[in-house]
Amino acid sequence: MTKLELKIPQPGVTFYGNRRLTTVTILDIKVEDGVKEVFFESLKDCDAIEVKIQSDCRCPSVERLYISENVRNISISNNTFPNVNRVNSDSKYFLSGNVLIEHYDVQDIYILKNTFCKKKGENIDLKNVNRIKDYAFVNCCSGNVTNVSEQILCDYKAFYQYKGIYQLPVVDGAHMLGNIMMTASDIIPARTTSINKDVDFSKKETVSLTDIKLVSQIYSANIPKRIYVDNEEPIVPGDIYNMCRYKFEWIDISPKNKYYTSIDGIIYTADKKTLVRCPVGRIGRVVIPDGVTAIGRDAFRFCNISEAVIPDSVTEVGAAAFADSNIEKLTFGKGMTYISKRMFRLCRNLKHIHIPSNIKEIMSSAFSSCKAMEDIVLDEGVERIGPDAFEANTTNDIKISLPSSVRMIESGALRNVKNVTLTNKIPSGFFTSLYTSDSGADIHVNIGGKQYVLPSQSRFQEMDDYVSFLPLNDRLLWQQYTYISDRDIMKRYKFIMRAYKAVNGNIEKQSKKEMLDMLRDNQKYIINNCCEYKYKVEYFIFMLSLDICTRQTIEKIISFADKTEGLSLKAYALDALNRMDTKTDFEI
């Protein structure tokens, strides 16, 4: 930063900054006491001027700023020129007036950048202004604001450290800057088009408003517990959904409204037949009144309720009705015949689900990605399960029981579910629905009391095709381990060990022999890998329990146990060695 040379000297004024080609940026200014005017102009060899004074310098004697035609940008603090009362501009980018207003001609935008530190009673003329920039009112003490447009966009910190708020006129208990609500009141005035982000309603029990779109302008930490909608006109459903996404606990609708009503703080249609929306901040148990026949889409989405009771009168439920909520428990009404699309998707606290016999269809993604889910029981009666209906996270350990009434399961319905029980009847699409994105997953399937373990690399479609025409073949399921990639042969051996242990050796005879032969023939490779990569002790112990290890293999395990201080593993290995010696003595 260097001292900038002026074409025409300004006595008592010195600019400092940088030069890039023919553009000069003023970064600092020194003004002697008594100087009343500053001219942003007359810099040598300069086509464009930018003013970006970020220093803490103060020029309290300056009352007028002059902006030449080649000034393109000004960024200054109110405190730099606290007593400026006039701006004269020849630049097309700025207006003349008693405040600093920037103009974007192409978009016809007028931005209030500085009010300077106006004293109490001094005029702030906002003619043409349609946006107020951050920090525009810092240390301004005047509430005498005129020519305020009906619609003004306010930046988040537009009124930061504005000291003249309480000098503004009061409407319905609130200080108003034109149509901008500046302080909290029990009533949001009907003329309000914008709300200062610093207005704190959190200490208000109930706030009344006419235009529900205004809630989007209340900062989340400043939201009141209850809202009263004093509006007799039709309200667009989308506006109701948007309003209820904010964390109000309770919403009341004026009894004069012919289109909506509220029961226990929840919005219904005026005939009380359809539950439209529950406010997100609602907590605890919700009992939907008997007589309600429909629950709208997204009705409880994102809500903090823990339980809902649906009456038998409900026959229709919209998509995602409880999605993304904190619900833990739900009572299904007897009038329901389906669970809608995404109805409970991403419900983070839902652990146990019991689906009653009156439910015939579970639609797509109905319970997908419920990360806390543990078990799902379906009563006889469910016939169809849609795509991704019970899709789980790969970290979930969900158990699900399917009744014989299920005729069709669509793609991905049980994706990443690792424990499934069903009757002898295998529904169409069952195996394909088990596809998992977890390459290391074991899928435990109980069919008619027989337990099977399938690897994630199973040929699910081939199994579905087979059982579509032929009776279930045990060998078909137990041979799926052969499809585990040869590129990671150890993964195949590990799967065999886990599967064998999971069913306690109850495997189709020929498949069992092939599995044991594979482990026996490759025991040296298996144990070497287990030692090198320090596998869990369970793998070593399992190999020893099968009595297929050679003396050399057992000694290798003992050596590994000595090096890793694995006393329990060594005990198992010595026991296996002892059994081998006993068996040899007997044979002799």
C-alpha positions as CSV (number, residue, x, y, z in Angstrom):
1,M,0.0,0.0,0.0
2,T,1.4,3.3,-1.1
3,K,0.5,7.0,-1.0
4,L,-1.6,7.8,-4.0
5,E,-0.9,10.9,-6.1
6,L,-3.8,13.2,-6.9
7,K,-4.3,15.3,-10.1
8,I,-5.8,18.1,-8.0
9,P,-4.6,18.2,-4.4
10,Q,-7.1,18.1,-1.6
11,P,-5.7,20.0,1.3
12,G,-5.7,17.9,4.5
13,V,-6.7,14.7,2.6
14,T,-4.3,11.8,1.8
15,F,-5.2,8.5,0.1
16,Y,-3.3,5.3,0.4
17,G,-3.8,2.2,-1.7
18,N,-2.8,0.0,-4.6
19,R,-2.7,0.4,-8.4
20,R,-3.3,-2.3,-11.0
21,L,-2.9,-1.1,-14.5
22,T,-5.3,1.9,-14.7
23,T,-7.5,0.8,-11.7
24,V,-6.7,2.3,-8.3
25,T,-8.0,0.9,-5.1
26,I,-8.2,3.3,-2.1
27,L,-7.5,1.2,1.0
28,D,-7.0,3.9,3.7
29,I,-7.5,7.7,4.2
30,K,-6.0,10.4,6.4
31,V,-8.1,13.5,7.0
32,E,-7.0,16.4,9.1
33,D,-9.3,17.9,11.6
34,G,-11.6,20.6,10.2
35,V,-11.8,19.1,6.7
36,K,-15.5,19.0,5.7
37,E,-15.3,17.5,2.2
38,V,-13.7,14.5,0.6
39,F,-13.5,14.0,-3.1
40,F,-13.1,10.5,-4.5
41,E,-11.6,11.6,-7.7
42,S,-8.6,13.2,-9.5
43,L,-6.1,10.3,-9.2
44,K,-3.3,10.4,-11.7
45,D,-3.2,7.9,-14.6
46,C,-6.5,6.3,-13.5
47,D,-9.5,5.1,-15.4
48,A,-11.4,3.5,-12.5
49,I,-11.5,4.0,-8.8
50,E,-12.5,1.5,-6.1
51,V,-12.9,2.6,-2.5
52,K,-12.3,-0.2,0.0
53,I,-11.4,1.4,3.3
54,Q,-11.2,-1.4,5.9
55,S,-9.1,0.4,8.5
56,D,-10.4,1.8,11.8
57,C,-9.7,5.4,10.7
58,R,-12.3,8.1,11.7
59,C,-13.0,11.3,9.9
60,P,-15.5,13.0,12.1
61,S,-15.2,16.5,10.6
62,V,-16.2,15.3,7.1
63,E,-19.8,16.3,6.2
64,R,-19.9,15.8,2.4
65,L,-18.6,13.1,0.0
66,Y,-18.1,13.7,-3.7
67,I,-18.0,10.7,-6.0
68,S,-16.6,11.2,-9.5
69,E,-17.8,9.4,-12.6
70,N,-15.0,6.9,-12.6
71,V,-15.7,5.5,-9.1
72,R,-17.2,2.0,-9.5
73,N,-17.3,0.5,-6.0
74,I,-17.3,1.9,-2.5
75,S,-17.0,-0.2,0.7
76,I,-16.7,1.9,3.9
77,S,-17.9,1.8,7.4
78,N,-20.4,4.2,8.9
79,N,-17.8,5.0,11.5
80,T,-15.3,6.2,9.0
81,F,-17.5,9.2,8.1
82,P,-19.9,9.4,11.0
83,N,-21.2,12.9,10.3
84,V,-21.7,12.8,6.5
85,N,-25.1,14.4,5.7
86,R,-24.7,14.7,1.9
87,V,-23.4,12.5,-1.0
88,N,-23.0,14.1,-4.4
89,S,-22.4,11.6,-7.2
90,D,-21.4,11.9,-10.8
91,S,-21.0,8.1,-11.0
92,K,-23.7,6.0,-12.6
93,Y,-23.1,3.4,-9.9
94,F,-24.2,5.7,-7.0
95,L,-27.0,8.1,-6.3
96,S,-26.8,11.6,-4.7
97,G,-28.6,12.0,-1.4
98,N,-28.1,12.0,2.3
99,V,-27.1,8.3,2.5
100,L,-24.9,6.1,0.2
101,I,-27.0,4.2,-2.3
102,E,-25.4,1.9,-4.9
103,H,-27.2,1.3,-8.2
104,Y,-27.1,-1.7,-10.6
105,D,-28.7,-0.4,-13.7
106,V,-29.1,-3.7,-15.5
107,Q,-31.2,-5.2,-12.8
108,D,-32.6,-1.9,-11.5
109,I,-31.4,-2.7,-8.0
110,Y,-30.8,0.1,-5.5
111,I,-28.7,-0.9,-2.4
112,L,-28.5,1.1,0.8
113,K,-24.8,0.7,1.8
114,N,-24.4,3.4,4.5
115,T,-26.7,5.7,6.6
116,F,-23.6,7.0,8.3
117,C,-24.1,7.7,12.0
118,K,-27.2,9.8,11.7
119,K,-28.2,11.6,15.0
120,K,-31.6,11.3,16.5
121,G,-34.2,13.0,14.3
122,E,-32.0,13.4,11.3
123,N,-33.6,12.2,8.0
124,I,-32.7,8.9,6.4
125,D,-34.1,9.1,2.8
126,L,-34.6,5.6,1.3
127,K,-36.1,6.7,-2.0
128,N,-35.7,4.0,-4.6
129,V,-33.9,1.6,-2.2
130,N,-35.0,-2.1,-2.6
131,R,-32.2,-3.8,-0.7
132,I,-30.4,-2.9,2.5
133,K,-26.8,-4.1,2.8
134,D,-25.2,-5.7,5.9
135,Y,-24.1,-3.1,8.5
136,A,-25.9,-0.2,6.7
137,F,-27.3,1.1,10.0
138,V,-24.4,0.6,12.3
139,N,-24.4,3.3,15.1
140,C,-27.2,5.1,13.3
141,C,-29.4,6.8,16.0
142,S,-32.2,8.2,13.9
143,G,-35.7,6.7,13.6
144,N,-36.7,9.4,11.0
145,V,-36.8,7.1,7.9
146,T,-38.7,8.3,4.9
147,N,-39.6,7.0,1.4
148,V,-39.5,3.4,2.4
149,S,-40.5,1.0,-0.5
150,E,-43.2,-1.6,0.2
151,Q,-40.9,-4.4,-0.6
152,I,-37.3,-4.3,0.6
153,L,-34.8,-7.2,0.8
154,C,-32.8,-6.9,3.9
155,D,-29.4,-8.7,4.3
156,Y,-28.9,-10.8,7.4
157,K,-27.0,-8.0,9.4
158,A,-28.6,-5.0,7.7
159,F,-29.7,-3.6,11.1
160,Y,-26.7,-4.7,13.1
161,Q,-26.0,-2.2,16.0
162,Y,-28.8,0.1,14.8
163,K,-29.4,2.4,17.8
164,G,-32.4,4.2,16.4
165,I,-34.8,1.2,16.4
166,Y,-36.8,2.5,19.4
167,Q,-37.2,5.9,17.7
168,L,-39.3,4.3,14.9
169,P,-43.1,4.5,14.8
170,V,-45.1,1.8,16.6
171,V,-47.8,-0.4,14.9
172,D,-49.6,-3.1,16.9
173,G,-46.9,-2.9,19.6
174,A,-44.0,-3.3,17.1
175,H,-41.6,-0.7,15.9
176,M,-41.8,-0.5,12.2
177,L,-39.4,0.8,9.5
178,G,-41.9,1.2,6.7
179,N,-43.2,-2.4,6.3
180,I,-40.3,-3.9,8.1
181,M,-41.0,-5.2,11.5
182,M,-38.1,-4.2,13.8
183,T,-39.1,-5.3,17.3
184,A,-41.1,-8.2,18.8
185,S,-44.8,-7.9,19.5
186,D,-47.7,-10.4,20.1
187,I,-49.0,-9.3,16.7
188,I,-47.2,-9.2,13.4
189,P,-48.8,-6.1,11.8
190,A,-50.8,-6.8,8.7
191,R,-48.7,-4.4,6.6
192,T,-45.5,-6.3,7.4
193,T,-43.6,-7.5,4.3
194,S,-40.3,-8.2,6.0
195,I,-39.0,-9.0,9.5
196,N,-35.7,-7.9,11.0
197,K,-33.6,-11.1,11.7
198,D,-32.9,-9.8,15.2
199,V,-36.5,-9.7,16.2
200,D,-36.8,-12.3,19.0
201,F,-40.3,-14.0,19.4
202,S,-39.0,-16.9,21.6
203,K,-40.2,-15.3,24.8
204,K,-43.7,-14.8,23.3
205,E,-46.2,-17.5,24.2
206,T,-48.4,-16.9,21.1
207,V,-47.8,-14.6,18.1
208,S,-50.6,-13.7,15.8
209,L,-50.1,-13.1,12.0
210,T,-52.1,-12.7,8.8
211,D,-49.5,-13.7,6.2
212,I,-48.0,-17.1,7.0
213,K,-45.2,-16.6,4.5
214,L,-43.6,-14.3,7.0
215,V,-42.6,-17.1,9.3
216,S,-39.7,-17.9,6.9
217,Q,-38.2,-14.6,7.9
218,I,-38.1,-15.4,11.6
219,Y,-34.6,-16.6,12.7
220,S,-34.9,-20.2,13.9
221,A,-33.6,-19.4,17.4
222,N,-36.3,-16.6,17.7
223,I,-39.4,-18.6,16.9
224,P,-42.4,-18.5,19.4
225,K,-44.0,-21.7,20.7
226,R,-47.4,-21.0,19.2
227,I,-48.7,-19.2,16.1
228,Y,-52.2,-17.9,15.6
229,V,-53.2,-17.5,12.0
230,D,-55.7,-14.6,11.8
231,N,-56.7,-15.1,8.2
232,E,-60.1,-15.8,6.7
233,E,-58.9,-16.2,3.1
234,P,-57.9,-19.5,1.4
235,I,-54.3,-20.5,2.2
236,V,-52.2,-22.3,-0.4
237,P,-51.4,-25.8,1.0
238,G,-47.7,-25.3,0.0
239,D,-47.6,-22.3,2.3
240,I,-49.0,-24.3,5.2
241,Y,-46.3,-27.0,4.7
242,N,-43.6,-24.4,4.6
243,M,-44.9,-22.7,7.8
244,C,-45.0,-26.0,9.7
245,R,-41.4,-26.8,8.9
246,Y,-40.4,-24.2,11.4
247,K,-40.3,-25.4,15.0
248,F,-43.6,-24.1,16.3
249,E,-45.2,-26.5,18.8
250,W,-48.7,-25.4,18.3
251,I,-50.7,-23.6,15.5
252,D,-54.2,-22.2,15.9
253,I,-56.4,-21.1,12.9
254,S,-59.0,-18.4,13.2
255,P,-62.5,-19.9,13.7
256,K,-63.6,-17.5,10.9
257,N,-61.5,-19.4,8.3
258,K,-63.8,-21.4,6.1
259,Y,-61.0,-23.7,4.7
260,Y,-58.9,-24.8,7.7
261,T,-59.2,-25.5,11.4
262,S,-56.9,-26.6,14.1
263,I,-57.3,-29.4,16.7
264,D,-54.8,-29.6,19.5
265,G,-52.4,-27.3,17.6
266,I,-52.5,-29.4,14.4
267,I,-54.0,-28.2,11.1
268,Y,-57.0,-30.0,9.5
269,T,-59.4,-29.1,6.7
270,A,-62.5,-27.3,7.9
271,D,-64.6,-30.4,7.8
272,K,-62.1,-32.2,10.0
273,K,-61.8,-35.0,7.6
274,T,-58.1,-34.5,6.5
275,L,-55.1,-33.9,8.8
276,V,-53.1,-31.4,6.7
277,R,-50.0,-30.7,8.8
278,C,-48.5,-31.0,12.2
279,P,-46.0,-28.3,13.3
280,V,-42.4,-29.7,13.4
281,G,-41.9,-28.5,17.0
282,R,-44.7,-30.7,18.4
283,I,-43.4,-33.3,20.8
284,G,-44.8,-36.3,22.7
285,R,-47.9,-38.4,21.8
286,V,-50.4,-37.4,19.2
287,V,-53.9,-39.0,19.0
288,I,-55.6,-38.3,15.8
289,P,-59.4,-37.8,16.4
290,D,-61.9,-40.4,15.3
291,G,-63.7,-39.3,12.1
292,V,-60.5,-38.2,10.3
293,T,-60.4,-40.1,7.1
294,A,-57.1,-38.9,5.5
295,I,-53.6,-37.9,6.5
296,G,-52.0,-35.6,4.0
297,R,-48.6,-36.1,2.4
298,D,-45.7,-34.9,4.6
299,A,-48.2,-34.4,7.4
300,F,-45.8,-35.3,10.2
301,R,-42.6,-35.0,8.2
302,F,-39.6,-33.7,10.3
303,C,-41.8,-33.7,13.4
304,N,-40.4,-34.3,16.9
305,I,-43.4,-36.4,18.0
306,S,-42.6,-39.7,19.7
307,E,-45.9,-41.6,19.1
308,A,-49.0,-41.4,16.9
309,V,-52.3,-43.2,17.2
310,I,-54.2,-43.5,13.9
311,P,-58.0,-44.0,14.3
312,D,-59.9,-46.8,12.4
313,S,-61.7,-44.1,10.4
314,V,-58.5,-43.3,8.4
315,T,-58.4,-45.0,5.0
316,E,-55.9,-42.8,3.1
317,V,-52.4,-41.7,4.0
318,G,-50.3,-39.5,1.8
319,A,-46.6,-40.1,0.8
320,A,-43.9,-39.5,3.4
321,A,-46.5,-38.8,6.1
322,F,-44.1,-39.5,9.0
323,A,-40.8,-39.4,7.1
324,D,-37.7,-37.9,8.7
325,S,-39.5,-37.7,12.1
326,N,-38.6,-38.7,15.6
327,I,-41.5,-41.1,15.9
328,E,-40.8,-44.2,18.0
329,K,-44.2,-45.9,18.1
330,L,-47.2,-46.0,15.9
331,T,-50.7,-47.6,16.2
332,F,-52.2,-48.4,12.8
333,G,-55.9,-47.9,12.3
334,K,-58.0,-50.8,11.2
335,G,-59.3,-48.9,8.2
336,M,-55.8,-48.7,6.6
337,T,-55.1,-51.1,3.8
338,Y,-51.7,-49.9,2.7
339,I,-48.6,-48.1,4.0
340,S,-47.8,-45.3,1.6
341,K,-44.6,-44.4,-0.3
342,R,-41.8,-43.2,2.0
343,M,-44.3,-43.1,4.9
344,F,-41.6,-43.8,7.5
345,R,-38.4,-43.2,5.5
346,L,-35.5,-42.0,7.5
347,C,-37.3,-42.2,10.9
348,R,-34.2,-42.2,13.1
349,N,-35.9,-43.5,16.3
350,L,-38.1,-46.3,15.0
351,K,-36.9,-49.6,16.4
352,H,-39.9,-52.1,16.3
353,I,-42.7,-52.3,13.8
354,H,-45.7,-54.6,13.9
355,I,-47.8,-54.5,10.8
356,P,-51.4,-55.7,11.3
357,S,-53.4,-58.0,9.1
358,N,-55.6,-55.2,7.6
359,I,-52.5,-53.9,5.7
360,K,-52.4,-55.5,2.3
361,E,-49.6,-53.5,0.6
362,I,-46.4,-51.8,1.8
363,M,-45.4,-49.3,-0.9
364,S,-41.9,-48.2,-2.1
365,S,-39.4,-47.0,0.5
366,A,-42.0,-47.1,3.2
367,F,-39.5,-48.0,6.0
368,S,-36.2,-47.4,4.1
369,S,-33.1,-46.1,5.9
370,C,-34.5,-46.3,9.5
371,K,-31.1,-46.5,11.1
372,A,-32.3,-47.6,14.5
373,M,-34.6,-50.4,13.2
374,E,-34.2,-53.7,14.9
375,D,-37.1,-56.0,14.0
376,I,-40.2,-56.0,11.8
377,V,-43.1,-58.4,12.1
378,L,-45.8,-58.7,9.5
379,D,-49.1,-60.4,10.3
380,E,-50.9,-62.6,7.8
381,G,-52.6,-60.4,5.3
382,V,-49.8,-58.4,3.7
383,E,-49.7,-59.4,0.1
384,R,-47.3,-57.0,-1.7
385,I,-44.1,-55.3,-0.6
386,G,-42.9,-52.5,-2.9
387,P,-39.4,-51.5,-4.1
388,D,-36.9,-50.6,-1.3
389,A,-39.7,-50.9,1.3
390,F,-37.5,-52.1,4.1
391,E,-34.1,-51.0,2.7
392,A,-31.7,-50.8,5.6
393,N,-28.4,-49.1,6.2
394,T,-25.5,-51.5,5.9
395,T,-24.8,-51.0,9.6
396,N,-28.3,-52.2,10.6
397,D,-28.9,-55.6,12.0
398,I,-32.6,-55.9,11.2
399,K,-34.8,-59.0,11.7
400,I,-37.9,-59.4,9.6
401,S,-40.6,-62.1,9.5
402,L,-42.7,-62.5,6.4
403,P,-46.1,-64.3,6.5
404,S,-47.3,-66.8,3.9
405,S,-49.8,-64.2,2.5
406,V,-47.0,-62.3,0.8
407,R,-47.2,-62.9,-2.9
408,M,-44.8,-60.4,-4.4
409,I,-41.7,-58.6,-3.1
410,E,-40.2,-56.0,-5.5
411,S,-36.6,-55.1,-6.2
412,G,-34.5,-54.0,-3.2
413,A,-37.4,-54.4,-0.7
414,L,-35.1,-56.2,1.7
415,R,-31.8,-54.6,0.7
416,N,-29.2,-54.9,3.4
417,V,-31.6,-56.8,5.7
418,K,-29.4,-59.6,7.1
419,N,-32.0,-61.8,8.9
420,V,-35.2,-62.9,7.2
421,T,-37.7,-65.6,8.3
422,L,-40.5,-66.9,6.0
423,T,-42.7,-69.9,5.6
424,N,-42.2,-72.7,3.1
425,K,-43.8,-70.4,0.5
426,I,-41.3,-68.2,-1.3
427,P,-42.8,-65.0,-2.7
428,S,-42.1,-63.9,-6.2
429,G,-39.0,-61.7,-6.3
430,F,-37.9,-62.7,-2.8
431,F,-34.2,-63.4,-3.5
432,T,-33.7,-60.4,-5.7
433,S,-35.1,-58.2,-2.9
434,L,-32.2,-59.3,-0.7
435,Y,-29.5,-57.7,-2.8
436,T,-27.1,-55.8,-0.6
437,S,-24.5,-53.1,-1.2
438,D,-22.4,-54.5,1.7
439,S,-19.8,-56.8,0.0
440,G,-19.0,-58.4,3.3
441,A,-22.5,-59.1,4.5
442,D,-23.9,-62.5,5.4
443,I,-27.6,-62.9,4.8
444,H,-29.4,-65.3,7.2
445,V,-32.6,-66.7,5.7
446,N,-34.9,-69.1,7.5
447,I,-37.3,-70.9,5.2
448,G,-39.8,-73.2,6.8
449,G,-37.6,-73.7,9.8
450,K,-34.4,-74.4,7.8
451,Q,-31.6,-72.0,8.2
452,Y,-29.4,-70.8,5.3
453,V,-26.6,-68.3,5.0
454,L,-26.1,-66.4,1.7
455,P,-23.1,-64.3,0.7
456,S,-23.7,-60.8,-0.7
457,Q,-22.3,-62.0,-4.0
458,S,-25.1,-64.5,-4.5
459,R,-26.9,-64.9,-7.8
460,F,-30.2,-63.6,-6.5
461,Q,-32.0,-63.4,-9.8
462,E,-31.0,-66.9,-10.8
463,M,-32.4,-68.2,-7.5
464,D,-35.7,-66.4,-8.1
465,D,-35.9,-67.8,-11.6
466,Y,-35.3,-71.3,-10.3
467,V,-38.0,-71.3,-7.6
468,S,-40.4,-69.7,-10.0
469,F,-40.6,-73.1,-11.8
470,L,-39.0,-75.7,-9.5
471,P,-39.2,-76.7,-5.8
472,L,-36.6,-75.1,-3.5
473,N,-33.3,-77.0,-3.7
474,D,-31.1,-76.7,-0.6
475,R,-28.0,-77.2,-2.7
476,L,-28.9,-74.2,-4.8
477,L,-28.7,-71.9,-1.8
478,W,-25.6,-73.5,-0.2
479,Q,-23.6,-73.3,-3.5
480,Q,-23.9,-69.5,-3.6
481,Y,-20.5,-69.3,-1.8
482,T,-18.9,-70.4,-5.1
483,Y,-19.8,-67.0,-6.6
484,I,-17.5,-65.1,-4.2
485,S,-14.8,-63.7,-6.4
486,D,-11.6,-65.7,-6.9
487,R,-9.7,-62.4,-6.6
488,D,-10.3,-62.5,-2.9
489,I,-10.3,-66.2,-2.2
490,M,-9.8,-65.6,1.6
491,K,-13.2,-63.9,1.7
492,R,-14.7,-67.2,0.4
493,Y,-13.0,-69.2,3.1
494,K,-14.1,-66.8,5.8
495,F,-17.6,-66.9,4.6
496,I,-17.7,-70.7,4.7
497,M,-16.4,-70.7,8.3
498,R,-19.0,-68.1,9.4
499,A,-21.9,-69.9,7.6
500,Y,-20.9,-73.3,8.9
501,K,-20.8,-71.9,12.5
502,A,-24.1,-70.0,12.1
503,V,-26.1,-73.1,11.3
504,N,-24.0,-75.4,13.5
505,G,-23.1,-77.6,10.5
506,N,-26.7,-78.2,9.4
507,I,-25.8,-77.9,5.7
508,E,-27.0,-79.9,2.7
509,K,-24.8,-83.0,2.7
510,Q,-22.9,-82.6,-0.6
511,S,-22.3,-78.9,0.0
512,K,-21.1,-79.6,3.5
513,K,-18.5,-82.1,2.2
514,E,-17.3,-79.7,-0.4
515,M,-17.0,-76.9,2.1
516,L,-15.0,-79.0,4.5
517,D,-12.8,-80.3,1.8
518,M,-12.0,-76.8,0.6
519,L,-11.0,-75.7,4.1
520,R,-9.0,-78.9,4.7
521,D,-7.1,-78.6,1.4
522,N,-6.3,-74.9,1.9
523,Q,-5.7,-74.9,5.6
524,K,-2.1,-73.8,5.3
525,Y,-3.0,-70.8,3.2
526,I,-5.9,-69.9,5.5
527,I,-3.9,-70.1,8.7
528,N,-1.0,-68.2,7.2
529,N,-3.4,-65.4,6.2
530,C,-5.0,-65.4,9.7
531,C,-1.5,-65.0,11.2
532,E,-0.2,-62.4,8.9
533,Y,-3.2,-60.2,9.1
534,K,-4.0,-61.0,12.7
535,Y,-7.6,-62.2,12.2
536,K,-10.0,-62.6,15.0
537,V,-9.3,-65.5,17.3
538,E,-12.7,-67.0,16.4
539,Y,-11.4,-68.0,12.9
540,F,-8.5,-69.9,14.4
541,I,-10.7,-71.6,17.0
542,F,-13.3,-72.6,14.3
543,M,-10.6,-74.3,12.1
544,L,-9.4,-76.2,15.2
545,S,-12.9,-77.3,16.1
546,L,-13.5,-79.0,12.8
547,D,-10.6,-81.5,13.4
548,I,-9.3,-81.1,9.9
549,C,-6.0,-79.4,10.7
550,T,-2.7,-81.2,10.3
551,R,-0.1,-81.2,13.0
552,Q,1.9,-78.7,11.1
553,T,-1.0,-76.3,10.9
554,I,-1.7,-76.7,14.7
555,E,1.9,-76.0,15.5
556,K,1.8,-72.9,13.3
557,I,-1.2,-71.7,15.4
558,I,0.6,-72.4,18.7
559,S,3.6,-70.4,17.5
560,F,1.4,-67.5,16.6
561,A,-0.3,-67.6,20.0
562,D,3.0,-67.5,21.7
563,K,4.0,-64.4,19.8
564,T,0.8,-62.6,20.5
565,E,0.3,-63.8,24.0
566,G,-2.9,-65.5,23.0
567,L,-3.2,-67.9,26.0
568,S,-6.8,-69.0,25.2
569,L,-5.9,-69.7,21.6
570,K,-2.9,-71.7,22.6
571,A,-5.1,-73.8,24.9
572,Y,-7.5,-74.6,22.1
573,A,-4.6,-75.5,19.8
574,L,-3.0,-77.8,22.4
575,D,-6.3,-79.4,23.0
576,A,-6.6,-80.1,19.2
577,L,-3.1,-81.5,19.2
578,N,-4.0,-83.8,22.1
579,R,-7.1,-85.0,20.3
580,M,-5.0,-85.8,17.3
581,D,-2.6,-87.8,19.4
582,T,-5.4,-89.7,21.1
583,K,-7.0,-90.5,17.7
584,T,-3.7,-91.8,16.4
585,D,-3.1,-94.0,19.4
586,F,-6.6,-95.5,19.0
587,E,-6.1,-96.2,15.4
588,I,-2.8,-98.0,16.1
